[in-house]
Amino acid sequence: MYRYVVYGTYGWLLLGGTMHLAIDVVSQYVRGKRTPGPETTLYFGMHIAYGLGHIFLGLLGLLVARRALDVLVQWPTVLLCVAASACWLVFSSIFTEYWEPKVIAVVFGALAVASAVLA
């Protein structure tokens, strides 16, 4: 059972990061919602870094789960994932007015803890 939860945890992170990039960066860029300027550059830069952080940690987690599933359910790894989730939650609370990134971070942290508890 915990194998599916582990894959779901990092798959969720990969999906969330991809959706964040698609909605907050690509969609707004294509529609021209933001006028060019320093604020727009900062907005796109922050959201690209935020989304790519999700994507790369999700991909890394899926690759490690494929090779060494036991590593991802040990407490140091879970604590690292919960710390990352807490940081993403704080950053999205401070810099983003949308609620979706907050939900992605909270669900990821909960799934990381659940995967360790189920192992």
C-alpha positions as MATLAB code, in Angstrom:
seq = 'MYRYVVYGTYGWLLLGGTMHLAIDVVSQYVRGKRTPGPETTLYFGMHIAYGLGHIFLGLLGLLVARRALDVLVQWPTVLLCVAASACWLVFSSIFTEYWEPKVIAVVFGALAVASAVLA';
ca = [
       0.000    0.000    0.000;
       2.739    2.461    0.896;
       4.267    2.040   -2.565;
       1.180    3.642   -4.112;
       1.210    6.410   -1.527;
       4.889    7.148   -2.230;
       4.302    7.269   -5.982;
       1.202    9.373   -5.369;
       3.165   11.778   -3.161;
       5.805   12.590   -5.730;
       3.413   12.294   -8.668;
       1.201   14.869   -6.946;
       4.192   17.171   -6.577;
       5.100   16.735  -10.248;
       1.513   17.398  -11.335;
       1.166   20.383   -9.011;
       4.380   21.987  -10.241;
       3.429   21.426  -13.859;
      -0.009   22.930  -13.334;
       1.492   25.876  -11.453;
       3.805   26.637  -14.366;
       1.023   26.181  -16.899;
      -1.458   28.418  -15.095;
       0.646   31.084  -13.407;
       3.389   31.487  -15.997;
       2.533   30.174  -19.458;
      -1.146   31.094  -19.434;
      -0.545   34.638  -18.189;
       2.353   35.141  -20.599;
       0.364   33.923  -23.614;
      -2.665   36.036  -22.723;
      -0.494   39.093  -22.031;
      -2.038   39.680  -18.610;
       1.050   41.369  -17.176;
       2.582   44.530  -18.589;
       6.340   44.328  -19.190;
       8.430   45.710  -16.370;
      10.465   44.810  -13.317;
       7.426   43.598  -11.356;
       6.448   41.235  -14.157;
       9.985   39.895  -14.380;
       9.994   39.235  -10.636;
       6.541   37.643  -10.809;
       7.493   35.259  -13.612;
      10.884   34.495  -12.077;
       9.398   33.633   -8.683;
       6.671   31.447  -10.144;
       9.047   29.657  -12.509;
      11.409   28.879   -9.627;
       8.492   27.755   -7.442;
       7.024   25.477  -10.106;
      10.372   24.035  -11.193;
      11.206   23.266   -7.563;
       8.049   21.187   -7.370;
       8.719   19.485  -10.683;
      12.349   18.589  -10.001;
      11.702   17.298   -6.472;
       8.763   15.290   -7.816;
      10.901   13.779  -10.586;
      13.719   13.031   -8.145;
      11.276   11.370   -5.766;
       9.816    9.220   -8.537;
      13.283    8.168   -9.706;
      14.359    7.270   -6.176;
      11.077    5.413   -5.595;
      11.756    3.358   -8.692;
      15.247    2.371   -7.518;
      15.135    2.440   -3.710;
      11.641    2.795   -2.296;
      12.836    2.256    1.278;
      14.826    5.496    1.244;
      11.725    7.625    0.769;
       9.870    6.321    3.809;
      12.694    6.886    6.304;
      12.205    9.736    8.740;
      15.068   11.969    7.528;
      13.591   11.981    4.033;
      10.094   12.563    5.363;
      11.306   15.441    7.540;
      13.033   16.983    4.528;
       9.805   16.714    2.524;
       7.741   18.214    5.352;
      10.258   21.071    5.678;
      10.058   21.685    1.922;
       6.265   21.628    2.131;
       6.298   24.107    5.018;
       8.651   26.439    3.136;
       6.502   26.292    0.011;
       3.430   26.994    2.143;
       5.068   30.018    3.771;
       6.375   31.392    0.462;
       3.049   30.925   -1.268;
       1.250   32.573    1.650;
       3.527   35.605    1.517;
       3.967   36.082   -2.234;
       0.957   34.482   -3.927;
      -2.649   35.507   -3.618;
      -3.937   32.218   -5.052;
      -5.017   29.375   -2.766;
      -4.086   26.496   -5.093;
      -0.311   26.517   -4.373;
      -1.097   26.369   -0.668;
      -3.246   23.285   -1.192;
      -0.515   21.614   -3.268;
       2.039   22.171   -0.480;
      -0.250   20.948    2.311;
      -1.319   17.815    0.422;
       2.314   17.008   -0.411;
       3.335   17.282    3.253;
       0.401   15.137    4.366;
       1.167   12.476    1.753;
       4.854   12.402    2.767;
       3.898   11.783    6.382;
       1.285    9.202    5.375;
       3.822    7.278    3.293;
       6.164    7.010    6.285;
       3.366    6.000    8.647;
       2.096    3.312    6.285;
       5.546    1.763    5.740;
];
